[in-house]
Amino acid sequence: MGDSKRRKEILGDQYGQEQNIFPWLPIKKSQAQQFVKWSTRGAWLGIGVLIAYWVLIRFIGPSLGWWQVS
């Protein structure tokens, strides 16, 4: 008997279903991967906004007379 058949007999109805990260935490592994993907994308977006804001304050604002840089 092959290993997958043995595993299927042991697991029964749970065979082929995705497991939780921890038994006490109802989050699947694919959900955790999606969270990492979206949080990384959000972090890069925040870095880009911060750089754009810095360029606006540091270079564009003083050239238009909005702020005085000492």
mmJSON file of the N, C-alpha and C atoms, coordinates in Angstrom:
{"data_MODEL":{"atom_site":{
"group_PDB":["ATOM","ATOM","ATOM","ATOM","ATOM","ATOM","ATOM","ATOM","ATOM","ATOM","ATOM","ATOM","ATOM","ATOM","ATOM","ATOM","ATOM","ATOM","ATOM","ATOM","ATOM","ATOM","ATOM","ATOM","ATOM","ATOM","ATOM","ATOM","ATOM","ATOM","ATOM","ATOM","ATOM","ATOM","ATOM","ATOM","ATOM","ATOM","ATOM","ATOM","ATOM","ATOM","ATOM","ATOM","ATOM","ATOM","ATOM","ATOM","ATOM","ATOM","ATOM","ATOM","ATOM","ATOM","ATOM","ATOM","ATOM","ATOM","ATOM","ATOM","ATOM","ATOM","ATOM","ATOM","ATOM","ATOM","ATOM","ATOM","ATOM","ATOM","ATOM","ATOM","ATOM","ATOM","ATOM","ATOM","ATOM","ATOM","ATOM","ATOM","ATOM","ATOM","ATOM","ATOM","ATOM","ATOM","ATOM","ATOM","ATOM","ATOM","ATOM","ATOM","ATOM","ATOM","ATOM","ATOM","ATOM","ATOM","ATOM","ATOM","ATOM","ATOM","ATOM","ATOM","ATOM","ATOM","ATOM","ATOM","ATOM","ATOM","ATOM","ATOM","ATOM","ATOM","ATOM","ATOM","ATOM","ATOM","ATOM","ATOM","ATOM","ATOM","ATOM","ATOM","ATOM","ATOM","ATOM","ATOM","ATOM","ATOM","ATOM","ATOM","ATOM","ATOM","ATOM","ATOM","ATOM","ATOM","ATOM","ATOM","ATOM","ATOM","ATOM","ATOM","ATOM","ATOM","ATOM","ATOM","ATOM","ATOM","ATOM","ATOM","ATOM","ATOM","ATOM","ATOM","ATOM","ATOM","ATOM","ATOM","ATOM","ATOM","ATOM","ATOM","ATOM","ATOM","ATOM","ATOM","ATOM","ATOM","ATOM","ATOM","ATOM","ATOM","ATOM","ATOM","ATOM","ATOM","ATOM","ATOM","ATOM","ATOM","ATOM","ATOM","ATOM","ATOM","ATOM","ATOM","ATOM","ATOM","ATOM","ATOM","ATOM","ATOM","ATOM","ATOM","ATOM","ATOM","ATOM","ATOM","ATOM","ATOM","ATOM","ATOM","ATOM","ATOM","ATOM","ATOM","ATOM","ATOM"],
"id":[1,2,3,4,5,6,7,8,9,10,11,12,13,14,15,16,17,18,19,20,21,22,23,24,25,26,27,28,29,30,31,32,33,34,35,36,37,38,39,40,41,42,43,44,45,46,47,48,49,50,51,52,53,54,55,56,57,58,59,60,61,62,63,64,65,66,67,68,69,70,71,72,73,74,75,76,77,78,79,80,81,82,83,84,85,86,87,88,89,90,91,92,93,94,95,96,97,98,99,100,101,102,103,104,105,106,107,108,109,110,111,112,113,114,115,116,117,118,119,120,121,122,123,124,125,126,127,128,129,130,131,132,133,134,135,136,137,138,139,140,141,142,143,144,145,146,147,148,149,150,151,152,153,154,155,156,157,158,159,160,161,162,163,164,165,166,167,168,169,170,171,172,173,174,175,176,177,178,179,180,181,182,183,184,185,186,187,188,189,190,191,192,193,194,195,196,197,198,199,200,201,202,203,204,205,206,207,208,209,210],
"type_symbol":["N","C","C","N","C","C","N","C","C","N","C","C","N","C","C","N","C","C","N","C","C","N","C","C","N","C","C","N","C","C","N","C","C","N","C","C","N","C","C","N","C","C","N","C","C","N","C","C","N","C","C","N","C","C","N","C","C","N","C","C","N","C","C","N","C","C","N","C","C","N","C","C","N","C","C","N","C","C","N","C","C","N","C","C","N","C","C","N","C","C","N","C","C","N","C","C","N","C","C","N","C","C","N","C","C","N","C","C","N","C","C","N","C","C","N","C","C","N","C","C","N","C","C","N","C","C","N","C","C","N","C","C","N","C","C","N","C","C","N","C","C","N","C","C","N","C","C","N","C","C","N","C","C","N","C","C","N","C","C","N","C","C","N","C","C","N","C","C","N","C","C","N","C","C","N","C","C","N","C","C","N","C","C","N","C","C","N","C","C","N","C","C","N","C","C","N","C","C","N","C","C","N","C","C","N","C","C","N","C","C"],
"label_atom_id":["N","CA","C","N","CA","C","N","CA","C","N","CA","C","N","CA","C","N","CA","C","N","CA","C","N","CA","C","N","CA","C","N","CA","C","N","CA","C","N","CA","C","N","CA","C","N","CA","C","N","CA","C","N","CA","C","N","CA","C","N","CA","C","N","CA","C","N","CA","C","N","CA","C","N","CA","C","N","CA","C","N","CA","C","N","CA","C","N","CA","C","N","CA","C","N","CA","C","N","CA","C","N","CA","C","N","CA","C","N","CA","C","N","CA","C","N","CA","C","N","CA","C","N","CA","C","N","CA","C","N","CA","C","N","CA","C","N","CA","C","N","CA","C","N","CA","C","N","CA","C","N","CA","C","N","CA","C","N","CA","C","N","CA","C","N","CA","C","N","CA","C","N","CA","C","N","CA","C","N","CA","C","N","CA","C","N","CA","C","N","CA","C","N","CA","C","N","CA","C","N","CA","C","N","CA","C","N","CA","C","N","CA","C","N","CA","C","N","CA","C","N","CA","C","N","CA","C","N","CA","C","N","CA","C","N","CA","C","N","CA","C","N","CA","C"],
"label_alt_id":[null,null,null,null,null,null,null,null,null,null,null,null,null,null,null,null,null,null,null,null,null,null,null,null,null,null,null,null,null,null,null,null,null,null,null,null,null,null,null,null,null,null,null,null,null,null,null,null,null,null,null,null,null,null,null,null,null,null,null,null,null,null,null,null,null,null,null,null,null,null,null,null,null,null,null,null,null,null,null,null,null,null,null,null,null,null,null,null,null,null,null,null,null,null,null,null,null,null,null,null,null,null,null,null,null,null,null,null,null,null,null,null,null,null,null,null,null,null,null,null,null,null,null,null,null,null,null,null,null,null,null,null,null,null,null,null,null,null,null,null,null,null,null,null,null,null,null,null,null,null,null,null,null,null,null,null,null,null,null,null,null,null,null,null,null,null,null,null,null,null,null,null,null,null,null,null,null,null,null,null,null,null,null,null,null,null,null,null,null,null,null,null,null,null,null,null,null,null,null,null,null,null,null,null,null,null,null,null,null,null],
"label_comp_id":["MET","MET","MET","GLY","GLY","GLY","ASP","ASP","ASP","SER","SER","SER","LYS","LYS","LYS","ARG","ARG","ARG","ARG","ARG","ARG","LYS","LYS","LYS","GLU","GLU","GLU","ILE","ILE","ILE","LEU","LEU","LEU","GLY","GLY","GLY","ASP","ASP","ASP","GLN","GLN","GLN","TYR","TYR","TYR","GLY","GLY","GLY","GLN","GLN","GLN","GLU","GLU","GLU","GLN","GLN","GLN","ASN","ASN","ASN","ILE","ILE","ILE","PHE","PHE","PHE","PRO","PRO","PRO","TRP","TRP","TRP","LEU","LEU","LEU","PRO","PRO","PRO","ILE","ILE","ILE","LYS","LYS","LYS","LYS","LYS","LYS","SER","SER","SER","GLN","GLN","GLN","ALA","ALA","ALA","GLN","GLN","GLN","GLN","GLN","GLN","PHE","PHE","PHE","VAL","VAL","VAL","LYS","LYS","LYS","TRP","TRP","TRP","SER","SER","SER","THR","THR","THR","ARG","ARG","ARG","GLY","GLY","GLY","ALA","ALA","ALA","TRP","TRP","TRP","LEU","LEU","LEU","GLY","GLY","GLY","ILE","ILE","ILE","GLY","GLY","GLY","VAL","VAL","VAL","LEU","LEU","LEU","ILE","ILE","ILE","ALA","ALA","ALA","TYR","TYR","TYR","TRP","TRP","TRP","VAL","VAL","VAL","LEU","LEU","LEU","ILE","ILE","ILE","ARG","ARG","ARG","PHE","PHE","PHE","ILE","ILE","ILE","GLY","GLY","GLY","PRO","PRO","PRO","SER","SER","SER","LEU","LEU","LEU","GLY","GLY","GLY","TRP","TRP","TRP","TRP","TRP","TRP","GLN","GLN","GLN","VAL","VAL","VAL","SER","SER","SER"],
"label_asym_id":["A","A","A","A","A","A","A","A","A","A","A","A","A","A","A","A","A","A","A","A","A","A","A","A","A","A","A","A","A","A","A","A","A","A","A","A","A","A","A","A","A","A","A","A","A","A","A","A","A","A","A","A","A","A","A","A","A","A","A","A","A","A","A","A","A","A","A","A","A","A","A","A","A","A","A","A","A","A","A","A","A","A","A","A","A","A","A","A","A","A","A","A","A","A","A","A","A","A","A","A","A","A","A","A","A","A","A","A","A","A","A","A","A","A","A","A","A","A","A","A","A","A","A","A","A","A","A","A","A","A","A","A","A","A","A","A","A","A","A","A","A","A","A","A","A","A","A","A","A","A","A","A","A","A","A","A","A","A","A","A","A","A","A","A","A","A","A","A","A","A","A","A","A","A","A","A","A","A","A","A","A","A","A","A","A","A","A","A","A","A","A","A","A","A","A","A","A","A","A","A","A","A","A","A","A","A","A","A","A","A"],
"label_entity_id":["1","1","1","1","1","1","1","1","1","1","1","1","1","1","1","1","1","1","1","1","1","1","1","1","1","1","1","1","1","1","1","1","1","1","1","1","1","1","1","1","1","1","1","1","1","1","1","1","1","1","1","1","1","1","1","1","1","1","1","1","1","1","1","1","1","1","1","1","1","1","1","1","1","1","1","1","1","1","1","1","1","1","1","1","1","1","1","1","1","1","1","1","1","1","1","1","1","1","1","1","1","1","1","1","1","1","1","1","1","1","1","1","1","1","1","1","1","1","1","1","1","1","1","1","1","1","1","1","1","1","1","1","1","1","1","1","1","1","1","1","1","1","1","1","1","1","1","1","1","1","1","1","1","1","1","1","1","1","1","1","1","1","1","1","1","1","1","1","1","1","1","1","1","1","1","1","1","1","1","1","1","1","1","1","1","1","1","1","1","1","1","1","1","1","1","1","1","1","1","1","1","1","1","1","1","1","1","1","1","1"],
"label_seq_id":[1,1,1,2,2,2,3,3,3,4,4,4,5,5,5,6,6,6,7,7,7,8,8,8,9,9,9,10,10,10,11,11,11,12,12,12,13,13,13,14,14,14,15,15,15,16,16,16,17,17,17,18,18,18,19,19,19,20,20,20,21,21,21,22,22,22,23,23,23,24,24,24,25,25,25,26,26,26,27,27,27,28,28,28,29,29,29,30,30,30,31,31,31,32,32,32,33,33,33,34,34,34,35,35,35,36,36,36,37,37,37,38,38,38,39,39,39,40,40,40,41,41,41,42,42,42,43,43,43,44,44,44,45,45,45,46,46,46,47,47,47,48,48,48,49,49,49,50,50,50,51,51,51,52,52,52,53,53,53,54,54,54,55,55,55,56,56,56,57,57,57,58,58,58,59,59,59,60,60,60,61,61,61,62,62,62,63,63,63,64,64,64,65,65,65,66,66,66,67,67,67,68,68,68,69,69,69,70,70,70],
"pdbx_PDB_ins_code":[null,null,null,null,null,null,null,null,null,null,null,null,null,null,null,null,null,null,null,null,null,null,null,null,null,null,null,null,null,null,null,null,null,null,null,null,null,null,null,null,null,null,null,null,null,null,null,null,null,null,null,null,null,null,null,null,null,null,null,null,null,null,null,null,null,null,null,null,null,null,null,null,null,null,null,null,null,null,null,null,null,null,null,null,null,null,null,null,null,null,null,null,null,null,null,null,null,null,null,null,null,null,null,null,null,null,null,null,null,null,null,null,null,null,null,null,null,null,null,null,null,null,null,null,null,null,null,null,null,null,null,null,null,null,null,null,null,null,null,null,null,null,null,null,null,null,null,null,null,null,null,null,null,null,null,null,null,null,null,null,null,null,null,null,null,null,null,null,null,null,null,null,null,null,null,null,null,null,null,null,null,null,null,null,null,null,null,null,null,null,null,null,null,null,null,null,null,null,null,null,null,null,null,null,null,null,null,null,null,null],
"Cartn_x":[0.846,0.0,0.893,0.519,1.311,1.129,2.053,2.036,0.786,0.354,-0.821,-2.088,-2.175,-3.345,-3.365,-2.193,-2.096,-2.494,-1.995,-2.32,-3.814,-4.404,-5.836,-6.65,-6.221,-6.93,-6.81,-5.643,-5.42,-6.202,-6.143,-6.784,-8.294,-8.757,-10.196,-10.753,-11.718,-12.369,-11.455,-10.414,-9.51,-8.458,-8.435,-7.447,-7.677,-6.633,-6.696,-7.133,-7.525,-7.924,-6.706,-6.757,-5.644,-5.624,-4.439,-4.309,-4.124,-4.484,-4.255,-2.773,-2.35,-0.971,-0.719,-1.598,-1.573,-2.936,-3.022,-4.326,-5.325,-4.85,-5.73,-6.014,-5.399,-5.562,-6.274,-7.473,-8.235,-7.782,-6.487,-5.945,-5.22,-5.593,-4.975,-3.633,-2.823,-1.504,-1.608,-2.571,-2.715,-3.157,-3.969,-4.375,-3.178,-2.289,-1.082,-0.188,-0.083,0.723,0.125,-1.206,-1.855,-1.615,-1.669,-1.416,-0.004,0.971,2.352,2.477,1.825,1.887,1.289,0.114,-0.553,0.147,0.671,1.366,2.68,3.361,4.578,4.259,3.194,2.776,2.405,1.71,1.332,2.538,3.532,4.747,5.479,5.591,6.256,5.468,4.154,3.325,3.57,3.637,3.909,5.27,6.273,7.608,7.578,6.863,6.752,6.05,4.988,4.276,5.173,5.926,6.845,7.912,8.457,9.474,8.866,7.673,7.006,6.728,6.293,6.029,7.32,8.417,9.696,10.163,10.031,10.428,9.578,8.291,7.402,7.823,8.063,8.428,9.832,10.776,12.179,12.513,11.979,12.395,11.301,10.122,9.083,8.485,8.224,7.624,8.437,9.723,10.507,10.636,10.667,10.789,9.522,8.386,7.137,6.854,7.723,7.56,6.601,6.308,5.373,6.023,7.264,7.972,9.358,9.868,11.243,12.131,13.168,14.114,15.35,15.753,16.914,18.186],
"Cartn_y":[-1.167,0.0,1.232,2.235,3.448,4.353,5.29,6.204,7.084,7.552,8.421,7.659,6.401,5.61,5.407,5.155,5.007,6.302,7.408,8.708,8.989,8.613,8.833,8.004,6.795,5.959,6.539,7.044,7.586,8.888,9.791,11.095,11.049,10.159,10.038,11.262,11.951,13.108,14.315,14.373,15.518,15.418,14.328,14.14,15.163,15.863,16.833,18.207,18.375,19.683,20.42,21.707,22.527,22.606,22.532,22.558,23.978,24.188,25.471,25.613,26.859,27.118,26.507,26.827,26.251,25.641,24.593,23.975,24.92,25.856,26.763,28.051,28.247,29.462,29.119,29.668,29.276,30.005,29.982,30.619,29.548,29.435,28.45,28.967,28.078,28.456,29.405,29.189,30.076,31.474,31.572,32.879,33.628,32.919,33.541,34.043,33.268,33.693,34.933,34.989,36.168,37.389,37.212,38.33,38.875,37.992,38.429,39.17,38.651,39.288,40.693,40.838,42.146,43.116,42.635,43.538,44.024,43.167,43.591,44.641,44.413,45.382,46.712,46.658,47.875,48.614,47.869,48.5,49.24,48.633,49.305,50.522,50.427,51.582,52.712,52.389,53.401,54.034,53.252,53.796,54.762,54.39,55.268,56.578,56.514,57.729,58.601,57.992,58.746,59.461,58.783,59.403,60.55,60.351,61.414,62.617,62.377,63.467,64.213,63.466,64.083,64.965,64.474,65.263,66.526,66.407,67.564,68.603,68.167,69.093,69.663,68.828,69.246,70.067,69.724,70.377,71.233,70.674,71.377,72.518,72.28,73.31,74.588,74.502,75.738,76.468,75.722,76.398,77.164,76.751,77.469,78.491,78.548,79.506,79.033,77.749,77.241,77.196,76.686,76.522,77.097,77.534,78.028,76.978,76.551,75.581,76.336,76.135,76.889,76.129],
"Cartn_z":[0.0,0.0,0.0,-0.787,-0.886,0.324,0.428,1.569,1.567,0.402,0.36,0.749,0.398,0.796,2.307,2.88,4.335,5.036,4.517,5.094,4.979,3.849,3.64,4.634,4.91,5.886,7.29,7.63,8.969,9.168,8.188,8.337,8.121,7.306,7.063,6.345,6.972,6.343,6.226,7.02,6.999,5.896,5.158,4.096,2.992,2.607,1.524,1.965,3.212,3.703,4.233,4.094,4.538,6.067,6.636,8.085,8.587,9.86,10.502,10.838,11.05,11.442,12.817,13.756,15.101,15.355,16.138,16.399,17.064,17.875,18.596,17.835,16.666,15.876,14.565,14.334,13.135,11.863,11.585,10.382,9.574,8.313,7.422,6.911,6.393,5.889,4.696,3.825,2.662,3.089,4.148,4.656,5.23,5.893,6.434,5.304,4.23,3.089,2.426,2.323,1.764,2.634,3.952,4.856,4.673,4.547,4.342,3.016,1.983,0.66,0.698,1.292,1.337,2.275,3.399,4.312,3.705,2.947,2.258,1.201,0.459,-0.56,0.094,1.208,1.926,2.479,2.953,3.463,2.352,1.177,0.059,-0.394,-0.361,-0.711,0.285,1.571,2.589,2.417,2.071,1.83,0.642,-0.414,-1.584,-1.256,-0.455,-0.051,0.814,1.717,2.572,1.749,0.749,-0.108,-0.907,-1.448,-2.205,-1.315,-0.087,0.854,1.187,1.377,1.687,0.528,-0.694,-1.863,-1.945,-1.658,-1.695,-0.659,0.561,1.627,1.417,1.005,0.948,-0.282,-1.437,-2.673,-3.315,-3.486,-4.231,-3.417,-2.131,-1.278,-1.2,-0.863,-0.79,-2.128,-3.23,-4.529,-4.879,-4.32,-4.549,-3.455,-2.46,-1.374,-0.301,-0.245,0.768,2.129,2.2,3.472,3.331,4.421,4.433,5.08,4.377,4.896,5.348,6.585,7.077,6.874],
"occupancy":[1.0,1.0,1.0,1.0,1.0,1.0,1.0,1.0,1.0,1.0,1.0,1.0,1.0,1.0,1.0,1.0,1.0,1.0,1.0,1.0,1.0,1.0,1.0,1.0,1.0,1.0,1.0,1.0,1.0,1.0,1.0,1.0,1.0,1.0,1.0,1.0,1.0,1.0,1.0,1.0,1.0,1.0,1.0,1.0,1.0,1.0,1.0,1.0,1.0,1.0,1.0,1.0,1.0,1.0,1.0,1.0,1.0,1.0,1.0,1.0,1.0,1.0,1.0,1.0,1.0,1.0,1.0,1.0,1.0,1.0,1.0,1.0,1.0,1.0,1.0,1.0,1.0,1.0,1.0,1.0,1.0,1.0,1.0,1.0,1.0,1.0,1.0,1.0,1.0,1.0,1.0,1.0,1.0,1.0,1.0,1.0,1.0,1.0,1.0,1.0,1.0,1.0,1.0,1.0,1.0,1.0,1.0,1.0,1.0,1.0,1.0,1.0,1.0,1.0,1.0,1.0,1.0,1.0,1.0,1.0,1.0,1.0,1.0,1.0,1.0,1.0,1.0,1.0,1.0,1.0,1.0,1.0,1.0,1.0,1.0,1.0,1.0,1.0,1.0,1.0,1.0,1.0,1.0,1.0,1.0,1.0,1.0,1.0,1.0,1.0,1.0,1.0,1.0,1.0,1.0,1.0,1.0,1.0,1.0,1.0,1.0,1.0,1.0,1.0,1.0,1.0,1.0,1.0,1.0,1.0,1.0,1.0,1.0,1.0,1.0,1.0,1.0,1.0,1.0,1.0,1.0,1.0,1.0,1.0,1.0,1.0,1.0,1.0,1.0,1.0,1.0,1.0,1.0,1.0,1.0,1.0,1.0,1.0,1.0,1.0,1.0,1.0,1.0,1.0,1.0,1.0,1.0,1.0,1.0,1.0],
"B_iso_or_equiv":[0.0,0.0,0.0,0.0,0.0,0.0,0.0,0.0,0.0,0.0,0.0,0.0,0.0,0.0,0.0,0.0,0.0,0.0,0.0,0.0,0.0,0.0,0.0,0.0,0.0,0.0,0.0,0.0,0.0,0.0,0.0,0.0,0.0,0.0,0.0,0.0,0.0,0.0,0.0,0.0,0.0,0.0,0.0,0.0,0.0,0.0,0.0,0.0,0.0,0.0,0.0,0.0,0.0,0.0,0.0,0.0,0.0,0.0,0.0,0.0,0.0,0.0,0.0,0.0,0.0,0.0,0.0,0.0,0.0,0.0,0.0,0.0,0.0,0.0,0.0,0.0,0.0,0.0,0.0,0.0,0.0,0.0,0.0,0.0,0.0,0.0,0.0,0.0,0.0,0.0,0.0,0.0,0.0,0.0,0.0,0.0,0.0,0.0,0.0,0.0,0.0,0.0,0.0,0.0,0.0,0.0,0.0,0.0,0.0,0.0,0.0,0.0,0.0,0.0,0.0,0.0,0.0,0.0,0.0,0.0,0.0,0.0,0.0,0.0,0.0,0.0,0.0,0.0,0.0,0.0,0.0,0.0,0.0,0.0,0.0,0.0,0.0,0.0,0.0,0.0,0.0,0.0,0.0,0.0,0.0,0.0,0.0,0.0,0.0,0.0,0.0,0.0,0.0,0.0,0.0,0.0,0.0,0.0,0.0,0.0,0.0,0.0,0.0,0.0,0.0,0.0,0.0,0.0,0.0,0.0,0.0,0.0,0.0,0.0,0.0,0.0,0.0,0.0,0.0,0.0,0.0,0.0,0.0,0.0,0.0,0.0,0.0,0.0,0.0,0.0,0.0,0.0,0.0,0.0,0.0,0.0,0.0,0.0,0.0,0.0,0.0,0.0,0.0,0.0,0.0,0.0,0.0,0.0,0.0,0.0],
"pdbx_formal_charge":[null,null,null,null,null,null,null,null,null,null,null,null,null,null,null,null,null,null,null,null,null,null,null,null,null,null,null,null,null,null,null,null,null,null,null,null,null,null,null,null,null,null,null,null,null,null,null,null,null,null,null,null,null,null,null,null,null,null,null,null,null,null,null,null,null,null,null,null,null,null,null,null,null,null,null,null,null,null,null,null,null,null,null,null,null,null,null,null,null,null,null,null,null,null,null,null,null,null,null,null,null,null,null,null,null,null,null,null,null,null,null,null,null,null,null,null,null,null,null,null,null,null,null,null,null,null,null,null,null,null,null,null,null,null,null,null,null,null,null,null,null,null,null,null,null,null,null,null,null,null,null,null,null,null,null,null,null,null,null,null,null,null,null,null,null,null,null,null,null,null,null,null,null,null,null,null,null,null,null,null,null,null,null,null,null,null,null,null,null,null,null,null,null,null,null,null,null,null,null,null,null,null,null,null,null,null,null,null,null,null],
"auth_seq_id":[1,1,1,2,2,2,3,3,3,4,4,4,5,5,5,6,6,6,7,7,7,8,8,8,9,9,9,10,10,10,11,11,11,12,12,12,13,13,13,14,14,14,15,15,15,16,16,16,17,17,17,18,18,18,19,19,19,20,20,20,21,21,21,22,22,22,23,23,23,24,24,24,25,25,25,26,26,26,27,27,27,28,28,28,29,29,29,30,30,30,31,31,31,32,32,32,33,33,33,34,34,34,35,35,35,36,36,36,37,37,37,38,38,38,39,39,39,40,40,40,41,41,41,42,42,42,43,43,43,44,44,44,45,45,45,46,46,46,47,47,47,48,48,48,49,49,49,50,50,50,51,51,51,52,52,52,53,53,53,54,54,54,55,55,55,56,56,56,57,57,57,58,58,58,59,59,59,60,60,60,61,61,61,62,62,62,63,63,63,64,64,64,65,65,65,66,66,66,67,67,67,68,68,68,69,69,69,70,70,70],
"auth_comp_id":["MET","MET","MET","GLY","GLY","GLY","ASP","ASP","ASP","SER","SER","SER","LYS","LYS","LYS","ARG","ARG","ARG","ARG","ARG","ARG","LYS","LYS","LYS","GLU","GLU","GLU","ILE","ILE","ILE","LEU","LEU","LEU","GLY","GLY","GLY","ASP","ASP","ASP","GLN","GLN","GLN","TYR","TYR","TYR","GLY","GLY","GLY","GLN","GLN","GLN","GLU","GLU","GLU","GLN","GLN","GLN","ASN","ASN","ASN","ILE","ILE","ILE","PHE","PHE","PHE","PRO","PRO","PRO","TRP","TRP","TRP","LEU","LEU","LEU","PRO","PRO","PRO","ILE","ILE","ILE","LYS","LYS","LYS","LYS","LYS","LYS","SER","SER","SER","GLN","GLN","GLN","ALA","ALA","ALA","GLN","GLN","GLN","GLN","GLN","GLN","PHE","PHE","PHE","VAL","VAL","VAL","LYS","LYS","LYS","TRP","TRP","TRP","SER","SER","SER","THR","THR","THR","ARG","ARG","ARG","GLY","GLY","GLY","ALA","ALA","ALA","TRP","TRP","TRP","LEU","LEU","LEU","GLY","GLY","GLY","ILE","ILE","ILE","GLY","GLY","GLY","VAL","VAL","VAL","LEU","LEU","LEU","ILE","ILE","ILE","ALA","ALA","ALA","TYR","TYR","TYR","TRP","TRP","TRP","VAL","VAL","VAL","LEU","LEU","LEU","ILE","ILE","ILE","ARG","ARG","ARG","PHE","PHE","PHE","ILE","ILE","ILE","GLY","GLY","GLY","PRO","PRO","PRO","SER","SER","SER","LEU","LEU","LEU","GLY","GLY","GLY","TRP","TRP","TRP","TRP","TRP","TRP","GLN","GLN","GLN","VAL","VAL","VAL","SER","SER","SER"],
"auth_asym_id":["A","A","A","A","A","A","A","A","A","A","A","A","A","A","A","A","A","A","A","A","A","A","A","A","A","A","A","A","A","A","A","A","A","A","A","A","A","A","A","A","A","A","A","A","A","A","A","A","A","A","A","A","A","A","A","A","A","A","A","A","A","A","A","A","A","A","A","A","A","A","A","A","A","A","A","A","A","A","A","A","A","A","A","A","A","A","A","A","A","A","A","A","A","A","A","A","A","A","A","A","A","A","A","A","A","A","A","A","A","A","A","A","A","A","A","A","A","A","A","A","A","A","A","A","A","A","A","A","A","A","A","A","A","A","A","A","A","A","A","A","A","A","A","A","A","A","A","A","A","A","A","A","A","A","A","A","A","A","A","A","A","A","A","A","A","A","A","A","A","A","A","A","A","A","A","A","A","A","A","A","A","A","A","A","A","A","A","A","A","A","A","A","A","A","A","A","A","A","A","A","A","A","A","A","A","A","A","A","A","A"],
"auth_atom_id":["N","CA","C","N","CA","C","N","CA","C","N","CA","C","N","CA","C","N","CA","C","N","CA","C","N","CA","C","N","CA","C","N","CA","C","N","CA","C","N","CA","C","N","CA","C","N","CA","C","N","CA","C","N","CA","C","N","CA","C","N","CA","C","N","CA","C","N","CA","C","N","CA","C","N","CA","C","N","CA","C","N","CA","C","N","CA","C","N","CA","C","N","CA","C","N","CA","C","N","CA","C","N","CA","C","N","CA","C","N","CA","C","N","CA","C","N","CA","C","N","CA","C","N","CA","C","N","CA","C","N","CA","C","N","CA","C","N","CA","C","N","CA","C","N","CA","C","N","CA","C","N","CA","C","N","CA","C","N","CA","C","N","CA","C","N","CA","C","N","CA","C","N","CA","C","N","CA","C","N","CA","C","N","CA","C","N","CA","C","N","CA","C","N","CA","C","N","CA","C","N","CA","C","N","CA","C","N","CA","C","N","CA","C","N","CA","C","N","CA","C","N","CA","C","N","CA","C","N","CA","C","N","CA","C","N","CA","C","N","CA","C","N","CA","C"],
"pdbx_PDB_model_num":[1,1,1,1,1,1,1,1,1,1,1,1,1,1,1,1,1,1,1,1,1,1,1,1,1,1,1,1,1,1,1,1,1,1,1,1,1,1,1,1,1,1,1,1,1,1,1,1,1,1,1,1,1,1,1,1,1,1,1,1,1,1,1,1,1,1,1,1,1,1,1,1,1,1,1,1,1,1,1,1,1,1,1,1,1,1,1,1,1,1,1,1,1,1,1,1,1,1,1,1,1,1,1,1,1,1,1,1,1,1,1,1,1,1,1,1,1,1,1,1,1,1,1,1,1,1,1,1,1,1,1,1,1,1,1,1,1,1,1,1,1,1,1,1,1,1,1,1,1,1,1,1,1,1,1,1,1,1,1,1,1,1,1,1,1,1,1,1,1,1,1,1,1,1,1,1,1,1,1,1,1,1,1,1,1,1,1,1,1,1,1,1,1,1,1,1,1,1,1,1,1,1,1,1,1,1,1,1,1,1]
}}}
